[in-house]
Amino acid sequence: MTLEITHSHRRLAFGAIASGAVNGIKLILQLLLFPVMARLLGPDEFGLYALALPTVALIALLADGGLGATLAREDESSELVWSSAFWALAFLGIALGLCSTIFGLFLGHLAKQPRLPGIIGLLSLGLLFMTISVVPSARLARRKHLGASAAADLTANVVGAAVAVTMAWRGAGAWSLAVQYLVIYAIRAVLLNLAAFHPPRAIFSFRALRDHFVSGGTMIAIRISEYAGRLIENFLVNRMFGTTSLGSYTFGNQVSKVSTEAASNVIWAALYVQALTGERGQIVILHRRLCRMLGIALFPFSFLAAAAAPEIVNLLLGPKWIGLTFFLQVFLPTYSFSVISSQTAPILMAYGRLDIFFWCVFGLSLGRVLAVGLGWWLGLDAAVCGIVFVTMIFCVSMLRFPAAATGCHALPMLRGLVCPAISAVVASGCYTMIVNVFGADITWMCVGLAGGLFAYGLSMVLIDRRQLGEDWAVARRIISPNASRGPRTALEPARHWESHDA
């Protein structure tokens, strides 16, 4: 079965490219903004904001009622559902904002921080903007207009960063971070509604939303499971190994997670919106193609970054962060495998089978906590290796258990990832050889990274030339509707690994 390229595929592809570019810009913006704000604010103001944010972040897990994950499945002609969702979300945003503000009064008194209630109250306004963004965002996803959402995200983050730096420069302290949070969600809400607002009717039916709340409740349970698991992990690491180890452990986790998800979230969104209306056989092929492209992009980045972690950490953060090196070397490759295997989740979400994803995530969260707990007897390094083992079980589960519901079987997809993984290992070996022979100063580190990328490309050409040609042919067909079709074998999926699930 071939991958049929239609106008909707092209629109989705350009939207995915735009989303990927925005995610990259947002990541760079965060990396640039953090040291600037740290210098302008100082640890005390950051600490005050760190007290306020977790309260709102926890409540924000409930802000969309789970409808953000399921509403796009509904045809836009179903006015009862869409109008009911609008009113339900508006009420939920107001209710959660009030609850968060009231809790802020209690927390401020408990922590003896008189500014804390005001900061939490300001952050709580963001919950309302989150909820009123859900409906237009779902409409855009339904229409496969990922580019509009990407433009809204980029504009909101750039304006938010500018506001935060300006306020911090003028001495606003922690308020500058709170205003940045609010501005990002406010501008995003305004732009999304400008792009896809449809006046709701004065009707409401809980029955019309019941199935969405059931599926959405599963998504909320997934979020809470992940959130609770990470909190328990951090608590255990702090109690057993101290604050310094916790800082390195948390930093390594977050850097690895954010950097890999910046790329994988684009594929996730593309698969979800296509699975809403696409033919299942085509979704299977699209899933396999996109997972391969994600592997081609992620493997060299994660393997090279892991190999260069000692030099990068010493150069950017200094010797006091040397403990971070091990966590980056372990977590970067691990998360790259995890996010690729998780690309069955958006298809499960589109098909209403999030229960499979929930149990896999729940098992992962429980397994990570148990692995960290074993660190009491085996040490932190062994605990991290235990987390890797548990994560690999999660990867296998996300490839095995969704197969019946999605049609996306593991082996045909994995065959497309073998060559990128081998080439990434070659690239990291090339980098390691260069810095070991010539030294680890910044010049040779850059030469080593460039050499590693060259080795990756050369290895891919030598061992995977045929499939690269097919990837390029499909990309040309998506980008240019008038592109030459070329030979049949360059346009159809390779029979030796694409045809197993057709």
N, C-alpha and C positions, 0 to 999 in steps of 0.2 A: 504494500500500500504506500502510495506517495503522499508527501505533505503538500496539500493543495494550498497555493498562495492566493488569497483573495484580498480585496480592498480592505476588509476589516483586519486581516493579518498585517497589512502594511501600516495601517493606522495604529494598531497595537504595538508594532515593532518600533515605530517612531516615538510613541509615547513611552515605551520601555527604555529606549535610548535616552530620552529626555529625563526620565526618572533616575536612571543610572548616573547621568551627569550631575543632576541635582544632589543625589546622595553623596557623590564624590566631593562636590563643592561644600556641602554641609559638613562633611568630615574634616576637610581642610580648614574650614572656618572655625570649627570647634577647637582644632589643634592650635590655631593661631590666637584664638580668643582667650583660651585658658591662661597662658602666662601673662597676657596683658591685664586681665581682670585680677589675677592673683597679685600682681605688683601694685595695682591701683587700690585694691581693697584690703589686702592683708588677711592673715588667718582668722582674726576675731570675727570679721564681717562674714567671711566664708562659713565659719562655724555657726553663726546665727542663721544663715540661710540653710545650712545643712540640717538644722533643727526643724525648720519650717517645711522644707520640701517633702520629706517622707510622708507626712500626714496627707498632703494633697495627692502625692503620687499613688498612695495606697487607695484612696477614694477614687482616683481617676481610672483605676482598673474596672470600676463599675459604671463609669460615666456614660458609655453608649448602650448600656443594658444588653450588650452582646449583639445589638441590631446591626452594628457596623459590619459584622462578619457575615450576616445573612440577608440583609435587606436587598442587596443587589441581585439576589436570585428572583426577586418578585418583578413581574412585568409592570412597566410604568402605567399601564392602563388601569391597574388595580388601585383606584383612588382611595378606597376605604382603608387599605393597608398603609399606603404612603401617608395619608392624612393622619391616621391613628398613630403611626410612628412619629410624626412630627410633634403631635401634642404630648405623647408619652415621653419623648426625649426632652422637650422643653420643661415639663414638670420635673423630670428626673434631674436635670441640670440645676434647677432652682433648689430642689430639696437637698441634693448633695452639697451644693455650695453653702447653704445655711448650716447644715450639719458640720461641715468642715470649719466654718467660721466660729461656731459655738465651741467646738473642740479646741480651736486655737486659743480662746479665752482661758480655758482650763489649763492648757499646756503652758501658756505664758505665765500664769500664776505659779504653776508647779516648778517651771524652770527658772523663775524669777528673772524673766526677760520681758520688760515692759513693751518692747517693740515687736515681739513675736506675734501677738494676736493680730496686729495690723498687717504684718507681712503675710500671715496665713490667710487673712481675709481678702487681701489683694490677689493672692494666688488662687483663691477659691472662685473668683470671677472667671478664671480660665476654664473651670468646669462647665460653665454655661456655654462658653464659646465652643468647647469640645462637642457638646451635645447638639448644638444647632449646626454643626458642620457635618454630622453623620448622614443626614438625608441627601444633601447635594453631592457629597462624596460618593454615596452609593449610586446615585443617578449617573454620575460620570463614569463609575466603574461599569455600570450596566451598559453604557454607550461605548465603552472601551476608549474613553478619552483620558488616558493616563497623563498626557502632556499638560492638560489644564491643571490637574492636581499637582504635578511637578512644578509648574510655574507659580502656583499659590504658595507651595512650600518654600521655594527659593526666595521669593519676595519677602515672605514673612520672616524668614531666618536672617536675611541680610538687614532688613529694617530693625529687627529685634537686637541684632548685634550692635548696630550703630547707636541705637538708643541706650543700650547698656553701657557702652564705652563712654558715651557723652555724659551720662548721669554719674558714672563712677569717677570720671575726671573732675566733675564738679562737687564731689564729696558726698554723694548720696548713699554710699556704703552698700549694705545688703539690699536696700530698696532697688538698686539698679538691676540686680539679678531677678528680683520679683517682677519688676516692670517688664524686663525682657521676656520672661515667661508669659506674661499676660499679653504683651504686644504680639508675640508670635502666634498665639492661638486666636487672638482677635482679628488680625489681618488675614490669617488663613480662612477664618470663618466668613469674613466679608467677601473675599475673592471667590471662594467656592460657591457661595450663594449667588453672587453676581453671574457666575458661569452656569449654574444649574438650578436656580431657585424656581419652584413651582408653588403658587399659593395653595395652602392646604384648605380643604373644606372643613366646615364646622361639624365634623363627625368624628366619632371615636368608637372603636370596638376592640375590647380586649381579646375576644375570640379570634378576630382577624390576625392578631399578633401572637397568638398562643404558640404556634409552631416556631415562630422566630425567637420567642423568648426561651423556648426549650433548647433550640440549637445555640442561641446566644448564651444561655446559661452554661452550656458546656465550654464555650470559649472563655467565659469569665472564670470558670473553674480551672481551666488551663493556666490562665494568667496568675491566679491566686496560688496555684500549685508551684509555679516557677518562682514567684515572689517569696512565698513562705520558705521554700527550699533554700534560696540564696540567703535569706535572713538567718536561718538556722546554721547554714554553712559558715557564714561570717562570725556568728556568735561562737561556734565551736573553735574555729581557728584562733580567734582572739583569746579565748579562755585557755587553750592548750599551748599556743605558741607565741602569744603576745601581739601588741599593736603593730610593731614593725613588720612582722611576718604577715599580719592581716593586710597591711597597706600594700605590700608587694603582691600578695595573692589576689586581692581585689582589683588592683591596677592591671595585672596580667590577664585576669578574667575579662574585665571590661574592654580592654584594648582589643583582645582577640575576638570577643563577641561582636563589638561594634564594627570593627573593620571587615569581618567576614559577612555580617548581615547587611552592610551597606551595599554589597553586590548582590547577595541572595534575595533581598527584599524586592528587587526589581523583577527577578524571575518569578518570585512568589506572586506578585501582583498580576503579571502577564498571564501566568497559568490560571489564576483564579478567574479573571474576567473572561478568558477564552473558554474555560470549562463551563461557565454559566450557560452558554448558548451553543457551543461547538459540538460537533459529532464526536462520539467517544473514541472511535478509532483514530481520528486525527489528533485528539488530545494525547493519546498514548505516544504517538510519534513526536508531537510537539514537546511533551515532557522529556523524552529522551534526548532530543536535540538541545533543549535549553539546559538540561543538566550537564551535557557534554560541554557546552559553551561556558557554563559556570565553572566547571572543572578546569578548562583551559585558562580561564582568567584567575581563578583562586589558587590553584596549586603552585604556580611559580611564585606568586606573591607570598603565600604563607610559608613555603619551604625556604625561600631565600631570606625572608624576614626572621625565621627561626634560626637559620644558620648565622645570620648577622647580628643576632640579638645581643651578644656580649659587647660588640663594638658600638652598636646603636645606643644601648643603655648607658654605656660609659661616656659617649660623646654628648648625648642630649640631657642626661639626668645626673651624671656624676657617679663616683664610686659608692656613695651611700645607698644607691639603688641596685647594687650588684645582685641582691637576692631576687630581683625581678627577672633576671635572665632565664633561669630555669623554667619559670612559669610561662614565659613567652615561647620558649622552645618547645614546650609540651602542648600548650593550649592552641597555638596558632594552627598547626596541622590538624589537630583534633577537631577544632571548630569548622575547619574547611570541609572535612568529611561529614560532620553533623549537619551543616546547613544544606549540603547537596542531598543527603538522604531525606531531609525534611521537606523536599519539594513535592512529595506526595500529599502533604497536608493541605495546600490550597485546593487541590482537586477533591479531597475528602470534604472540605468545607463547602465547595460548590455542589457536591452531590448529597449533602446532608448527612455525612458519616463522620462527624467530628469526634464521636465517642472513641473511635480507634486512636485518633491522635491524642485524646485526653489520657487514655490509659498508658500510652507510650511515654508521654511527658511526665505523668505521675510516677511511673516506674523510674524514669531518669532522675527526677528530683529526690525520690526516696533513696535510690542507689547512691547518688552523690553525697547525701547526708551520712549514710552508713559508711561510705569510703572515707570521708573526713573523720568520722568517729573512730575508725580504726587507726587513725594517726596518733591516738593516745598511746598506743603500744608500738606502732611501727615507724612513727615519725611523719613529718609533713610531706617529704618527697615521696614516700610510699603511698600516702593518702592521695596525692596528685596522680600517681600512676593508677590507683584504684579508680579515680574519676575517669581517666582515659578508658579503662576497661569497661566501666559502666556505660560510657558514652558510645563505645563501639557496639555494645549490646543494643543500645537505643537505635543506632544507625541500622543495624540488621533488622530490628523490629519494624522500623519505618519503611523498609524495603519489602519486608515479608508480609506483614499483616494487612496493609492496605491493598495488596495486589488484587484480591478478589473483587473489591469494590471499585477500584480505579482502572483495572486492566493493565497497570504499569508494573510489569514483572522486573525483578532485580537484575538477572544475568544479562539480558540484552543491553540494559542501560550501563551496567558496570563495564561491559566490554568496551564501550566508548570512552571510558575514563582511565583505562589501563595505561595507554600511551602517554597522556598528559601527566599521570602520576609518576611514571618512570622518568619522563623528561624533567620533571620538577626535582626528582632526586639527583639526576645528573647535574642540574643547575646548581643545587646547593653544594654538591661535591666540588664543582668547579670553583665556586666562591671560596669554600674552605681551603682548597689547595692554594689559591692565589694569596690569601691573607696569611697562611702559614709560611709560605715561601718568602713573600716580600714584606710582610709586616701588616699591622692592623691600624695604621694611621688612616686619617680620613681620605687621603688620596687613593691609597690602595684598597680601602673599603669600597669606594665608588667604582674603581676599576674592577674589583671583584664582583660587585653587583651587576655591572654592565656585562662582564664576561659570563656571569651566570645566566643572564637573560639571553645572550647570544647562544650559549650552550643549549638552553631550553628550546629556542627556535630551531637550531640545527638538528637537535635530536628529534623534534616533532616532524621535521621534513624527512629525515632519514627513515623513521620507523612508522610514520602515520601519514604518508604523503597522500594516499588515496582518499582517506577520510577528510583530510584538510581540504582537498579539492571539492569534495561534496559540500562541506560546510560553506566554502566560499561561494559555490554555485547557488545554494539556498539563500545566502545573504544577499547576493546580487538580485535574485528574483524578488526578494522582499523589498529591497531598496528601490529597484528600478523595474517598474511594470513592463517596460519595453526592452529589458535586457534580453540578450540572446539566450535561448533555452539551452543551447549547447547539446552535447551528447546525453543520451538518456541516462547513462550510468552516473553522470555528474549531478543529475537532478533528483533521482530517486534515492531513498535510503539504501545503504549498503545491505544486500540481501543476507550477508553472513551474520549480521547481528541486529538488523532492523525488522526483519520479517517474522520474528518468533511470536509476536503478540498481535500481528495485523489481523 
